[in-house]
Amino acid sequence: MGHRELLLEAARRLLEDKGYAHITARDLVAASGTNLASIGYHFGSKNGLLNAALGDVFEEWTDALAEVALADPHASPLQRAHLTWATVLRHLADKRALLLSFVEALAQAERDPALREQLAEVQNRTRTRVAEIVATSYGDADVHADDPRCTAVAGFILAVCDGLALQWLLDPQRSPRPEHLLAGLNDLVARSQN
């Protein structure tokens, strides 16, 4: 592996072990066996490296959720959303350390425009990927990821998933369950049609 890959691997481990706010450049160098110059060369800064690692984690997580959502070709879009939410909730405990690191990064982004832009780009890539999944799930060759309907649904799905994660981080016992989300959404749709 080259320095770039070693740094990303080390960043991911440290994000899980120490959290975003407590990682130093020296920690990254020690964990990767590289040098300080490699961080700047490949990522621009320590935060750039940490954000790249977080981005990789979220891309992997999005791809895993896509497999779940698209597994049954006969599922309705609402059934796919329910499967996705259930999977998110079932695996939040596995992702707790990385979720906390992401929340720490968000808190710092308000005062660091470069960090904010990097995190916004991670979110944009995730939203685009989810829009691709939505377009695929519609099963219509004329519907593409850049269709405003797909981007709107992708934004909704991300808002629900992010909201679930935050609620779960604060109180896992009282956070919503997948069946509650589906019941609430079904009730909202039913009442909107009357």
C-alpha positions in Angstrom: 0.0 0.0 0.0 1.1 3.5 -0.7 1.1 6.4 1.8 -2.3 7.6 0.8 -3.9 4.2 1.5 -2.0 3.7 4.7 -3.1 7.2 5.9 -6.8 6.4 5.1 -6.6 3.1 6.9 -5.0 4.7 9.9 -7.5 7.6 9.9 -10.4 5.2 9.9 -9.0 3.2 12.8 -8.3 6.3 14.8 -11.8 7.8 14.0 -13.2 4.6 15.7 -10.8 4.6 18.6 -10.2 8.3 19.5 -12.9 10.3 17.8 -12.5 13.1 15.3 -11.8 15.9 17.8 -8.9 14.1 19.5 -6.8 12.9 16.6 -3.6 14.7 16.0 -1.4 14.6 12.8 1.2 12.8 14.9 -1.3 10.1 15.8 -2.0 9.6 12.1 1.7 9.4 11.2 2.4 6.9 14.0 -0.6 4.7 13.1 0.2 4.7 9.4 4.0 4.5 9.5 4.2 7.4 7.1 5.3 11.0 7.7 3.7 14.5 8.2 4.5 15.6 4.7 2.4 12.7 3.3 -0.7 14.1 5.0 -0.3 17.5 3.3 0.7 16.0 0.0 -2.2 13.6 -0.3 -5.0 15.4 1.6 -4.0 19.0 2.2 -4.4 18.8 6.0 -5.2 16.5 8.8 -8.9 17.4 8.5 -8.8 16.7 4.8 -7.5 13.2 5.6 -10.1 12.6 8.3 -12.9 13.9 6.0 -11.7 11.6 3.2 -11.8 8.7 5.6 -15.3 9.6 6.8 -16.4 10.0 3.1 -15.1 6.5 2.4 -17.1 5.1 5.3 -20.3 6.8 4.2 -19.8 5.7 0.6 -19.4 2.1 1.8 -22.4 2.4 4.1 -24.5 3.8 1.2 -23.5 1.0 -1.1 -24.4 -1.6 1.6 -27.8 0.1 2.0 -28.3 0.1 -1.7 -27.8 -3.6 -1.9 -30.5 -4.0 0.8 -32.9 -1.6 -0.9 -32.6 -3.1 -4.3 -32.4 -6.8 -3.2 -36.1 -7.5 -4.0 -36.9 -6.3 -7.5 -40.6 -6.5 -6.8 -40.5 -4.3 -3.6 -42.4 -1.0 -3.8 -40.4 2.3 -3.1 -42.0 2.5 0.3 -41.0 -1.1 1.1 -37.5 -0.3 0.0 -37.4 2.8 2.3 -38.6 0.6 5.2 -35.9 -2.0 4.5 -33.3 0.8 4.4 -34.5 2.3 7.7 -34.6 -1.0 9.4 -31.1 -1.8 8.3 -29.8 1.6 9.4 -31.3 1.1 12.9 -30.1 -2.5 13.1 -26.5 -1.5 12.4 -26.2 1.8 14.3 -24.4 0.1 17.2 -21.7 -1.1 14.8 -21.2 2.4 13.5 -21.5 4.3 16.8 -17.8 5.4 17.0 -17.8 6.6 13.4 -21.1 8.4 13.9 -19.7 10.2 16.9 -16.7 11.2 14.9 -18.9 12.6 12.2 -20.9 14.7 14.7 -17.6 16.0 16.2 -16.6 17.0 12.6 -19.9 18.8 12.1 -19.4 20.8 15.2 -16.0 22.0 14.1 -17.2 22.7 10.5 -19.1 25.9 11.6 -15.8 27.6 12.3 -13.7 26.1 9.5 -15.0 26.9 6.0 -12.7 24.3 4.3 -13.8 21.6 6.6 -17.5 22.6 6.1 -17.0 22.5 2.3 -15.4 19.0 2.5 -18.2 17.6 4.6 -20.8 19.3 2.3 -19.1 17.5 -0.6 -19.3 14.1 1.2 -23.0 14.8 1.8 -23.6 15.8 -1.8 -21.9 12.6 -3.1 -24.0 10.5 -0.7 -27.2 12.3 -1.8 -26.3 11.8 -5.5 -25.7 8.1 -4.9 -29.0 7.8 -3.0 -30.7 9.5 -6.0 -29.2 6.9 -8.3 -30.6 4.2 -6.1 -34.0 5.9 -6.1 -34.0 6.1 -9.9 -33.1 2.4 -10.1 -35.8 1.5 -7.7 -38.4 3.2 -9.8 -37.7 0.7 -12.6 -38.4 3.3 -15.3 -35.7 3.8 -18.0 -36.8 7.4 -18.4 -36.1 8.3 -14.8 -32.5 9.3 -13.9 -30.7 10.3 -10.8 -30.8 14.0 -11.7 -34.6 13.9 -12.0 -35.8 16.4 -9.3 -38.2 13.8 -8.0 -35.2 11.4 -7.3 -33.1 14.2 -5.7 -36.1 15.2 -3.5 -36.7 11.6 -2.4 -32.9 11.2 -1.8 -32.9 14.3 0.4 -35.9 12.9 2.4 -34.2 9.5 2.9 -31.0 11.1 4.0 -32.9 13.4 6.4 -34.6 10.4 7.9 -31.4 8.3 8.2 -29.4 11.2 9.7 -32.3 12.0 12.1 -32.5 8.4 13.2 -28.8 8.2 13.8 -28.9 11.4 16.0 -31.9 10.2 17.9 -30.3 6.8 18.4 -27.0 8.4 19.6 -28.8 10.3 22.3 -31.2 7.6 23.4 -31.0 4.1 21.8 -33.8 2.8 23.9 -36.4 5.4 22.9 -35.4 6.0 19.3 -38.0 5.2 16.7 -38.3 1.6 15.4 -38.7 0.8 11.7 -42.3 -0.2 12.1 -43.1 3.1 13.8 -41.5 5.0 11.0 -43.5 3.0 8.4 -46.8 3.4 10.4 -46.2 7.1 10.7 -45.4 7.6 7.1 -48.4 5.5 6.0 -50.7 7.5 8.3 -49.3 10.8 6.9 -49.9 9.6 3.3 -53.4 8.3 4.1 -54.4 11.6 5.8 -53.0 13.6 2.9 -55.2 11.8 0.5 -58.4 12.5 2.3 
